[in-house]
């Protein structure tokens, strides 16, 4: 009897001690577990892959699709390593991030795409932000100049691609790369860069969005007059559908544009896009959208409606940023937290050693082109990490 009582006291003391420790440390268990997996996976990935040939996704045959120097996604893996370094404090990961970043130096010479923003600012930009090492600045300066050179005052936008079958294409994704111009305007004393970014955002707000604040994927302009020639959603179900990642790009873009310009129209636009996404009747309960909100029977037909964790990660990161731009951002933090908890669950987060060392499962690149369907994606991981970092800052968690 005495032995049983002593065992009871010991178990009670252990439980109370655990509760006390939990109260002292505000980091929730799901966040801690996720950070541990991130630490393991990113370290293994850095040991597995070669700088300049970064992991992009997984092919249907199970092999890894690699991103070379000219691939639009090539900056995301180095950027993920930088965020991983911030979240874990692992100096080795910081050293790996530097190696994978410097391997992309020649991107500074690329002039035929707006994607230099993704390619350089996610890698070199984070490198400079974290380390303050001026070694990273020349490449950033050259890339920003090339991005700005794609701006047309006549059209009022930055040209996305140079495809010969389109006149002057501008995609909603382009909103993401305006951050590179805003930052470069301050860093390199180029106010014209910020002016171009503001003009692009205003023109896109006018021509890309429908009355319900959903967005087209692409608008093609007449380069001589600036007239809209065509609107479409080439990665969506139809031209009038709401491609999930496209909606995420818009939300993120206008939140960021307001943070840099303080133009109240951009904040209103961001909040309206957020409302469209958060209140959409086809948003699943776990807040991870299907690849297009307008897939028929999206919530019932898994074959036609795979989830897009990349869209969810971008939305979470954007909402957390938006929460800091408004008077009462709690609803945005709460919604983003639900997304992050879902992405951190076994349904989406890889186990240690699995998933070719990517973090998230179940993203969609381009469904209609049968490209990267229900697979890991490097940019899903990148924005997931960014969202976790923003969440930790808002919640004042120990990282």
C-alpha positions in Angstrom: 0.0 0.0 0.0 2.8 2.4 1.0 4.7 1.6 -2.3 1.6 2.3 -4.3 1.1 5.6 -2.5 4.7 6.6 -3.1 4.4 5.7 -6.8 1.2 7.9 -7.0 3.1 10.8 -5.4 6.0 10.4 -7.8 3.7 10.4 -10.9 1.8 13.4 -9.6 5.0 15.3 -9.0 6.3 14.4 -12.5 3.0 15.6 -14.1 3.0 18.9 -12.1 6.6 19.5 -13.0 5.8 18.9 -16.7 2.9 21.4 -16.5 5.2 24.0 -14.8 7.8 23.6 -17.5 5.1 24.0 -20.2 4.0 27.2 -18.6 7.5 28.6 -18.4 8.1 27.8 -22.1 5.4 29.4 -24.3 6.3 27.3 -27.4 3.5 24.9 -28.2 4.3 21.3 -28.7 3.3 21.2 -32.3 5.7 24.1 -33.0 8.6 22.3 -31.2 8.0 19.1 -33.0 7.9 20.9 -36.4 11.1 22.7 -35.7 12.8 19.4 -34.8 11.7 17.9 -38.1 12.8 21.0 -40.0 16.2 20.8 -38.4 16.7 17.2 -39.4 15.3 17.4 -42.9 17.2 20.6 -43.9 20.5 19.3 -42.6 20.0 16.1 -44.5 19.0 17.9 -47.7 22.1 20.1 -47.5 24.2 17.0 -47.3 22.4 15.3 -50.1 22.1 17.9 -52.8 24.7 19.9 -54.7 24.8 23.7 -54.8 23.6 25.0 -58.1 21.3 21.9 -58.5 18.7 22.5 -55.8 15.8 20.2 -55.0 12.6 21.5 -56.6 10.0 18.6 -56.4 9.6 14.9 -56.8 8.8 13.3 -60.2 6.1 10.7 -60.7 8.8 8.0 -60.9 10.1 8.9 -57.4 13.2 10.7 -58.6 13.9 14.3 -57.4 13.4 17.1 -59.9 16.3 19.5 -59.6 16.3 23.2 -60.2 19.3 24.6 -62.1 20.6 28.1 -62.3 17.9 29.4 -64.7 15.0 27.6 -63.0 12.5 30.1 -61.5 12.4 28.2 -58.2 16.2 27.9 -57.7 16.4 30.5 -54.9 13.9 28.8 -52.6 16.1 26.0 -51.3 19.0 28.4 -50.2 16.3 30.6 -48.7 14.8 27.7 -46.8 18.3 27.0 -45.4 18.5 30.6 -44.2 15.1 30.4 -42.5 16.1 27.1 -41.0 19.2 28.7 -39.6 17.1 31.4 -38.0 14.6 28.9 -36.6 17.2 26.5 -35.2 20.4 28.6 -34.6 22.4 25.8 -36.2 25.6 27.4 -37.5 26.3 24.5 -39.8 23.0 25.2 -41.6 24.1 28.8 -41.9 27.3 27.7 -43.6 25.4 25.4 -46.0 23.0 28.3 -46.7 25.9 30.4 -47.7 27.3 27.7 -50.1 24.0 27.2 -51.8 23.4 30.9 -52.1 26.8 31.8 -53.6 26.3 29.1 -56.2 23.6 31.2 -57.8 25.8 34.3 -58.5 25.3 34.2 -62.3 21.6 34.8 -61.9 22.6 38.5 -61.6 23.0 38.4 -65.4 19.5 37.0 -66.3 17.4 39.6 -68.0 14.5 37.7 -69.6 12.2 37.1 -66.6 10.6 38.8 -63.6 11.5 35.6 -61.6 14.9 37.0 -60.7 13.0 38.3 -57.7 12.2 34.8 -56.5 15.7 33.6 -57.6 17.8 36.3 -56.0 15.8 37.9 -53.2 14.8 34.7 -51.5 18.4 33.5 -51.5 20.8 36.5 -51.6 18.2 38.8 -50.0 17.8 36.6 -46.9 21.6 36.0 -46.8 22.2 39.8 -46.5 19.3 40.4 -44.2 20.6 37.8 -41.7 24.3 38.2 -41.9 24.8 41.8 -43.1 27.7 40.5 -45.3 28.2 43.0 -48.1 29.5 40.1 -50.3 25.9 39.5 -51.3 25.1 43.1 -52.4 26.6 43.2 -56.0 24.5 40.3 -57.2 21.4 41.9 -55.6 22.2 45.2 -57.2 22.6 43.7 -60.7 19.5 41.6 -60.4 17.3 44.5 -59.2 18.5 46.6 -62.2 17.5 43.9 -64.6 14.1 43.5 -62.9 13.5 47.3 -63.1 14.5 47.3 -66.8 11.5 45.2 -67.5 9.1 48.0 -66.3 7.1 49.8 -69.0 5.7 53.2 -68.2 3.3 52.8 -71.1 1.8 49.6 -69.7 2.4 50.5 -66.1 3.7 47.0 -65.2 6.8 44.9 -65.2 6.7 42.3 -68.0 6.7 38.8 -66.6 8.0 36.7 -69.5 9.4 37.2 -73.1 7.3 34.4 -74.7 6.8 35.3 -78.4 3.2 34.0 -78.4 2.2 36.7 -75.9 2.3 40.5 -76.4 3.1 41.8 -72.9 2.2 39.2 -70.3 1.8 40.0 -66.6 1.0 37.3 -64.1 -0.3 37.7 -60.6 2.9 35.9 -59.3 4.8 39.1 -60.3 3.3 40.9 -57.3 5.7 38.8 -55.1 8.8 40.2 -56.8 7.9 43.8 -56.1 9.4 43.4 -52.6 12.8 43.1 -54.3 12.3 46.5 -55.9 11.1 48.1 -52.7 14.1 46.8 -50.8 16.5 47.8 -53.6 15.1 51.3 -53.8 16.2 51.9 -50.2 19.4 49.8 -50.3 20.8 51.2 -53.5 19.2 54.7 -53.4 17.0 54.0 -56.5 13.6 55.7 -55.8 12.5 54.9 -59.3 12.4 51.2 -58.3 9.8 51.9 -55.6 7.8 54.1 -58.0 7.7 51.3 -60.5 6.6 48.8 -57.9 3.7 51.1 -56.8 2.6 51.6 -60.4 2.7 47.9 -61.1 0.6 47.1 -58.0 -2.0 49.8 -59.0 -2.2 48.6 -62.6 -2.6 45.0 -61.5 -5.2 45.9 -58.9 -7.2 47.6 -61.7 -6.9 44.8 -64.3 -6.3 41.5 -62.6 -9.2 41.4 -60.1 -12.8 40.6 -60.4 -15.6 42.2 -58.4 -15.4 39.5 -55.7 -11.6 40.1 -55.3 -10.6 36.9 -56.9 -7.8 37.2 -59.5 -7.0 36.2 -63.0 -3.7 34.5 -63.4 -2.5 36.4 -66.5 -3.3 39.7 -68.3 -1.8 40.3 -71.7 -1.3 43.9 -72.7 -0.6 45.8 -75.9 2.9 47.1 -75.3 2.4 50.1 -77.5 -0.8 51.4 -75.8 -1.2 49.6 -72.5 -4.6 48.3 -73.6 -5.7 45.0 -72.1 -5.8 42.3 -74.8 -6.6 39.2 -72.9 -7.3 37.9 -69.4 -7.0 34.3 -68.4 -6.1 31.7 -65.8 -3.8 29.3 -67.5 -3.1 27.3 -64.4 -6.7 27.1 -63.3 -9.8 25.1 -64.1 -11.1 27.8 -66.5 -10.1 31.3 -67.4 -12.7 32.6 -64.9 -11.8 30.3 -62.0 -9.9 31.1 -58.8 -6.5 29.3 -59.0 -5.6 28.8 -55.3 -1.9 29.8 -55.4 -2.8 32.8 -57.6 -5.1 34.1 -54.8 -2.3 33.5 -52.3 0.2 35.5 -54.5 -2.3 38.4 -54.6 -2.9 38.4 -50.8 0.8 38.3 -50.1 1.7 40.9 -52.7 -0.7 43.6 -51.6 0.0 43.1 -47.9 3.7 43.5 -48.7 3.1 46.5 -51.0 1.1 48.3 -48.2 3.9 47.6 -45.7 6.4 49.3 -48.1 4.3 52.1 -49.5 1.6 52.8 -46.8 -0.8 53.3 -49.7 -4.2 52.6 -48.0 -5.7 51.2 -51.2 -3.2 48.4 -51.1 -4.2 47.5 -47.5 -7.9 47.5 -48.5 -7.1 45.3 -51.4 -5.2 42.9 -49.2 -8.1 42.7 -46.7 -10.6 42.1 -49.4 -8.5 39.3 -50.9 -8.1 37.8 -47.4 -11.9 37.9 -46.9 -12.4 36.1 -50.2 -10.0 33.3 -49.2 -11.0 32.9 -45.6 -14.7 32.9 -46.3 -14.7 30.8 -49.4 -17.4 28.0 -49.2 -15.0 25.5 -50.8 -12.2 26.0 -48.3 -11.6 22.7 -46.6 -11.9 22.5 -42.8 -8.2 22.1 -42.3 -7.6 25.4 -44.3 -5.4 23.8 -46.9 -7.1 24.7 -50.2 -7.4 22.5 -53.3 -5.4 23.6 -56.3 -8.3 25.7 -57.6 -11.3 26.9 -55.6 -13.7 26.3 -58.5 -13.0 22.6 -59.0 -16.5 21.0 -59.2 -17.2 18.9 -56.1 -13.8 20.0 -54.8 -14.4 18.8 -51.3 -15.6 15.3 -52.4 -13.4 14.3 -55.3 -9.8 13.9 -54.2 -8.6 12.7 -57.6 -9.7 16.0 -59.3 -8.9 18.2 -56.3 -5.6 17.4 -54.7 -4.6 19.9 -52.0 -2.1 22.6 -52.5 0.1 23.0 -49.4 2.1 25.6 -51.2 -0.9 27.9 -51.5 -1.7 27.3 -47.8 1.8 28.2 -46.8 1.8 31.5 -48.8 -1.6 32.4 -47.3 -0.4 31.7 -43.8 2.7 33.8 -44.2 0.7 36.6 -45.8 -2.0 36.6 -43.1 0.6 36.8 -40.4 2.2 39.8 -42.1 -1.3 41.4 -42.6 -2.0 41.0 -38.9 0.8 43.4 -38.1 -0.5 46.0 -40.5 -4.0 46.5 -39.1 -5.4 47.6 -35.7 -6.9 44.2 -34.8 -5.1 41.4 -36.6 -6.2 38.6 -34.3 -8.5 37.0 -36.8 -5.6 36.8 -39.3 -3.2 35.3 -36.8 -5.9 32.7 -35.7 -6.6 31.7 -39.3 -2.9 31.4 -40.1 -2.3 29.4 -36.9 -5.0 26.9 -38.1 -3.1 26.5 -41.4 0.2 26.0 -39.7 -1.2 23.4 -37.3 -2.6 21.5 -40.3 0.7 21.8 -42.3 2.5 20.6 -39.2 0.3 17.5 -38.8 1.2 14.1 -40.1 -1.1 14.7 -43.0 1.2 17.2 -44.6 4.5 17.3 -42.7 7.1 14.7 -43.7 8.6 12.4 -41.1 12.3 12.6 -40.5 14.2 10.9 -43.3 11.3 10.7 -45.7 10.0 12.8 -48.6 13.5 13.2 -50.1 14.1 15.6 -47.2 11.5 18.1 -48.3 9.3 19.4 -45.5 5.8 19.4 -46.8 3.8 16.9 -48.9 0.8 17.4 -51.1 1.4 20.5 -53.2 0.4 21.2 -56.8 2.5 23.0 -59.4 0.4 23.0 -62.6 -2.5 20.6 -62.6 -3.7 21.2 -66.1 -0.2 20.6 -67.5 0.1 17.4 -65.5 3.1 18.9 -63.8 4.1 18.5 -60.2 0.8 17.1 -58.9 0.5 16.0 -55.3 4.2 16.4 -54.7 6.6 18.3 -52.4 7.6 21.7 -53.8 10.5 23.9 -52.8 8.5 27.0 -52.5 5.9 25.3 -50.3 8.7 24.6 -47.9 10.1 28.2 -48.2 6.9 30.0 -47.4 6.0 27.4 -44.6 9.3 28.3 -43.0 8.7 32.0 -43.4 5.3 31.7 -41.9 6.6 29.8 -38.9 9.2 32.5 -38.3 6.6 35.2 -38.5 4.3 33.2 -36.2 7.2 32.8 -33.7 7.9 36.5 -33.7 4.2 37.5 -33.2 3.7 34.9 -30.5 7.1 35.7 -28.9 8.1 32.0 -29.0 11.6 30.8 -28.1 13.4 29.7 -31.2 
